[in-house]
């Protein structure tokens, strides 16, 4: 079948097998073109490994540092008439590329929040890897079924306290307009913390500890985004902010628990990117469009893989002097939040309209990044060629 993007709201319901593979190979090629990473992380577990920052981390660890990697993700498999999710094809392409280089690479598909998956992962580590040096927690999900109480929680991306009136953009139409964002209830805020806070990260670390699978010097990082003051009404001052506070709480608790190993737990704050999740958050696509244009003009824009490679090379490398803030977070958003960058983004924010967005922002870049998530718009891919969605191979 000929596979084209089918976009419904903030979701693309199709994924292109060859395009997803090309995306993975492009990232692998970038990492392999750089100097080898200096790291003792020989065995790496990535929870949320099939796309975005998680996939980039797995690629950097494997092809930059020669690490064996075990990935966990939850993907929809294909049928003869329906494509899989992009992550399913990404995982296949990554494993094939890793094994071609003689690197151990296995992906387990299922609910990462469940005790069952944690048990399956620990057994696989014990049989195949022995122990884990680095756990990367990069899970992004709107829903979590709690493994202990059975309750199903759903996140709500809303402000707290009062209605917020703010600019946003319709990405498909390029329409800049203002919206009123109603505040979340306390129940919605608590549910968001349950899904996006630090409890599940702690549970993963506890599962490894109880199974005796942590190497001496074990490290774990959980990825986070804080953003600029332009997005704080929906981030820092909203339900997401509550969840991020809980992530900081978890990092401190884990740091204390790992002290005797010795081990370390850190939250890493990363730069803004285009993802399935961010595309659905009001305000963020407009901010990202302006930010990308400013950073590209200043020649400090990074693609996801470039950003993560810099993290591994400068912050996670052996003996690296980490760029920590007062909360102990590793700050990788320093280029985004540089004074000159933010000053220019704020200036453009006050001026931007539907009519001048093309000049002030990079909406086309945002759209291209969104399609790339699903394997569309990659150079060298013939999108007129029949694909077999069930196998991820050309017919």
C-alpha positions in Angstrom: 0.0 0.0 0.0 1.0 3.6 -0.5 1.4 5.2 3.0 0.7 8.9 3.4 0.3 11.0 6.5 -3.2 11.1 7.9 -3.4 13.8 10.5 -6.3 14.1 12.9 -6.0 17.0 15.4 -2.6 16.6 17.1 -2.1 13.0 16.0 -0.8 11.3 12.8 -2.6 8.0 12.5 -0.1 6.5 10.0 3.6 5.9 10.1 5.9 5.2 7.2 8.2 2.1 7.7 11.0 3.2 5.3 10.8 6.8 6.5 11.0 5.7 10.2 14.1 3.6 9.3 15.6 6.5 7.5 15.1 8.7 10.5 16.9 6.2 12.7 19.7 5.8 10.3 20.2 9.5 10.0 20.6 9.8 13.8 22.9 6.8 13.9 25.0 8.4 11.2 25.3 11.7 13.1 26.5 10.0 16.2 29.0 7.8 14.4 30.4 10.9 12.7 31.4 12.3 16.1 34.3 11.2 18.4 33.6 8.2 20.6 31.9 9.0 23.9 33.9 8.7 27.1 31.6 6.5 29.2 31.7 3.5 31.5 28.0 2.9 30.9 28.3 -0.4 29.1 24.8 -1.6 29.9 22.0 0.9 29.5 18.2 0.6 30.1 16.0 3.1 28.4 12.4 3.3 29.6 10.5 5.1 26.8 12.9 4.1 24.1 11.0 4.2 20.8 11.0 7.9 19.9 12.1 11.4 20.7 14.7 11.9 23.5 14.5 8.2 24.5 15.4 6.9 21.1 18.1 9.5 20.7 19.6 8.4 24.0 19.6 4.8 23.0 21.3 5.7 19.8 23.9 7.9 21.5 24.7 5.2 24.2 25.0 2.4 21.6 26.7 4.1 18.6 28.6 6.7 20.6 29.6 4.7 23.6 29.4 1.1 22.4 26.8 0.2 25.0 24.5 -2.8 25.1 20.9 -1.4 25.4 17.6 -2.7 26.6 14.6 -0.6 25.6 11.1 -0.5 26.9 8.2 0.9 24.9 4.4 0.4 24.3 3.6 0.4 20.6 0.7 -0.6 18.4 1.7 -3.4 16.1 0.8 -3.3 12.4 -1.8 -5.3 10.5 -2.0 -6.1 6.8 -4.1 -2.9 6.3 -3.0 -0.6 9.1 0.4 0.7 9.9 2.1 0.3 13.3 2.9 3.3 15.4 6.2 5.0 14.4 7.9 3.6 17.5 7.4 0.1 16.4 9.3 0.7 13.1 11.9 2.8 15.0 12.6 -0.1 17.3 13.1 -2.5 14.4 15.4 -0.2 12.6 17.5 0.5 15.7 17.9 -3.2 16.6 18.9 -4.0 13.0 21.5 -1.2 13.0 22.9 -2.1 16.4 23.2 -5.8 15.6 24.9 -5.0 12.4 27.6 -3.3 14.5 27.8 -6.3 16.9 25.9 -4.4 19.7 23.4 -6.1 22.0 20.0 -4.5 21.5 16.7 -5.8 22.7 13.3 -4.1 23.0 10.5 -5.2 25.2 7.0 -4.0 24.3 4.3 -3.4 27.0 3.1 -1.2 29.8 6.2 0.2 31.5 4.0 1.3 34.5 3.2 -2.3 35.3 4.9 -4.6 37.8 4.8 -7.3 35.2 6.9 -5.4 32.8 9.4 -4.5 35.5 9.7 -8.1 36.3 10.2 -9.1 32.7 12.9 -6.5 32.3 14.8 -7.5 35.4 14.8 -11.1 34.3 16.1 -10.1 30.8 18.8 -8.0 32.4 19.9 -10.9 34.6 20.0 -13.4 31.8 21.5 -11.2 29.0 23.3 -8.2 30.6 24.2 -9.0 34.2 23.7 -5.5 35.6 22.8 -2.0 34.6 25.2 1.1 34.6 22.7 3.7 33.4 18.9 3.9 33.6 17.3 6.6 31.4 13.7 7.3 32.2 12.1 9.0 29.2 8.5 7.8 29.4 5.7 10.0 28.0 2.2 8.8 28.4 -1.1 10.5 29.0 -2.5 7.6 31.0 -1.2 5.4 33.8 -2.8 2.5 35.5 -1.3 2.2 38.9 0.2 -1.2 39.5 -0.7 -1.3 43.2 -4.2 0.2 43.6 -5.4 -0.5 40.0 -6.6 3.0 39.6 -6.4 4.6 36.1 -5.1 8.1 36.1 -5.2 10.6 33.2 -3.0 13.7 32.9 -4.6 17.1 32.3 -2.4 19.9 30.9 -4.1 22.9 32.5 -3.2 26.0 34.6 -3.9 26.1 38.3 -5.9 28.6 40.3 -7.5 30.8 37.6 -8.3 31.0 33.9 -5.3 32.0 31.8 -5.7 34.2 28.7 -2.8 33.6 26.3 -1.6 33.4 22.7 -1.4 30.2 20.7 -1.4 29.0 17.1 -3.3 26.5 15.0 -0.4 24.6 13.5 -2.3 23.3 10.5 -3.8 26.7 9.6 -1.1 29.0 10.9 -3.7 31.0 12.7 -2.3 33.0 15.7 -5.1 33.7 18.2 -5.8 34.0 21.9 -7.4 31.4 24.1 -8.8 31.1 27.6 -7.4 28.1 29.4 -9.7 26.9 32.3 -8.0 25.9 35.5 -7.6 22.3 36.6 -9.4 20.8 39.6 -7.4 19.4 42.5 -8.3 15.9 41.3 -7.0 16.6 37.8 -3.8 18.1 39.3 -3.3 15.0 41.5 -3.9 12.7 38.5 -1.3 14.5 36.4 1.2 14.0 39.2 0.3 10.3 39.3 1.0 10.0 35.6 3.9 12.4 35.0 5.5 12.7 38.4 8.4 10.7 39.9 6.7 7.7 41.4 7.2 5.3 38.5 10.8 6.4 38.1 11.3 5.4 41.7 9.6 2.1 41.1 12.0 1.3 38.3 15.0 2.1 40.4 13.6 0.0 43.3 12.9 -2.9 40.9 16.6 -2.9 39.8 17.8 -2.5 43.4 15.6 -5.4 44.7 16.8 -7.6 41.9 20.5 -6.8 42.7 21.1 -5.5 39.1 22.7 -2.1 39.8 26.4 -1.8 38.9 28.7 0.0 41.2 28.5 3.7 40.2 25.0 3.2 38.8 23.4 6.4 37.5 19.9 7.2 36.5 18.4 10.3 34.8 14.8 11.4 34.2 14.1 13.8 31.4 12.1 17.0 32.0 11.3 20.3 30.4 10.9 23.6 32.3 10.6 26.2 29.5 10.7 30.0 29.5 8.4 32.4 31.3 6.3 32.6 28.2 5.1 29.1 28.7 5.1 29.1 32.5 1.3 29.6 32.7 0.8 26.1 31.2 4.1 24.6 32.5 5.6 25.8 35.8 2.4 27.3 37.1 0.1 24.5 36.0 -0.6 20.8 36.5 2.7 20.1 34.7 4.5 22.2 37.2 3.1 20.0 40.0 4.3 16.9 38.3 7.8 18.4 37.8 8.0 19.3 41.4 7.3 15.7 42.2 10.0 14.6 39.8 12.5 16.8 41.7 11.2 15.2 45.0 11.8 11.7 43.5 15.4 12.7 42.4 16.3 13.7 45.9 14.8 10.6 47.4 16.6 8.4 45.0 19.9 10.2 45.5 19.6 9.4 49.2 18.8 5.7 48.5 21.7 5.3 46.1 24.3 7.0 48.3 25.8 3.7 49.6 26.1 2.0 46.2 27.5 4.6 45.4 25.0 5.8 42.8 23.4 9.0 41.5 19.9 10.2 40.3 19.4 13.4 38.4 16.6 15.2 36.6 17.8 16.5 33.2 16.1 19.6 31.8 16.2 19.5 28.0 15.4 22.0 25.2 12.0 22.4 23.6 11.3 20.0 20.8 8.4 19.0 18.5 6.8 15.8 19.8 3.3 14.2 19.8 2.9 15.4 23.4 4.1 19.0 22.9 2.0 19.5 19.8 -1.2 19.1 21.9 -0.2 21.6 24.6 -1.7 25.1 24.0 0.9 27.9 23.7 3.8 25.6 23.1 3.7 25.3 19.2 3.7 29.1 18.9 6.6 29.4 21.4 8.5 26.6 19.7 8.0 28.2 16.2 9.5 31.5 17.4 12.3 29.8 19.4 13.4 27.6 16.5 13.7 30.6 14.2 15.7 32.6 16.7 18.0 29.7 17.6 18.5 28.8 13.9 19.4 32.4 13.1 21.8 32.4 16.0 23.2 29.0 14.8 22.6 27.4 18.2 19.6 25.2 17.2 20.0 21.5 17.9 18.1 18.6 16.5 17.1 16.0 19.1 20.0 13.7 18.4 22.5 16.6 18.5 21.1 17.8 21.8 21.3 14.3 23.4 24.7 13.7 22.1 25.8 16.9 23.8 24.3 15.6 27.0 26.2 12.4 26.8 29.5 14.1 25.7 29.5 17.0 28.2 27.4 15.9 31.2 27.3 12.1 31.4 30.8 11.4 30.3 33.3 10.0 32.8 34.6 12.8 35.0 32.4 15.4 33.4 31.7 18.6 35.4 28.0 18.8 35.3 26.0 22.0 34.8 23.8 21.8 37.8 21.2 24.3 39.2 20.3 24.9 42.8 17.9 21.9 42.7 20.7 19.6 41.5 19.2 19.3 38.0 21.5 18.9 35.0 20.7 21.9 32.8 20.8 21.2 29.1 18.3 24.0 28.3 21.1 26.6 28.8 21.2 27.5 25.0 17.5 27.9 24.8 17.3 30.0 28.0 20.3 32.2 27.2 19.4 35.9 27.8 19.9 37.0 24.2 17.8 34.1 22.8 14.9 34.7 25.3 15.0 38.5 24.8 14.4 38.1 21.1 11.7 35.4 21.5 9.9 37.7 23.9 10.1 40.6 21.5 8.7 38.5 18.7 6.0 37.1 21.0 4.6 40.6 21.5 4.5 41.2 17.8 3.5 37.9 16.2 0.2 37.6 14.3 -1.1 35.2 11.7 0.1 37.6 9.0 3.8 37.9 10.1 4.3 34.4 11.6 6.2 33.2 8.6 8.7 36.0 9.0 9.0 35.9 12.8 8.8 32.2 13.3 9.5 28.8 11.8 6.1 27.2 11.6 7.3 25.2 8.5 10.1 23.8 10.6 7.7 22.8 13.3 5.4 21.1 10.8 8.4 19.3 9.2 9.6 18.0 12.6 6.1 16.8 13.4 5.9 14.8 10.2 9.4 13.4 10.7 8.2 11.8 13.9 6.1 9.5 11.8 8.6 8.9 9.1 7.4 11.5 6.5 9.5 14.1 4.7 12.8 12.2 5.0 15.4 12.8 2.2 16.1 9.7 0.1 12.7 8.0 0.8 10.5 7.3 -2.2 7.0 7.8 -0.7 5.4 6.6 -3.9 6.7 3.1 -3.4 4.4 0.4 -2.0 5.0 -0.6 1.6 4.0 -3.6 3.5 2.9 -2.2 6.9 2.8 -5.6 8.6 6.4 -6.4 7.9 7.9 -2.9 7.7 9.5 -3.9 4.4 9.0 -2.9 0.8 6.6 -5.2 -1.2 
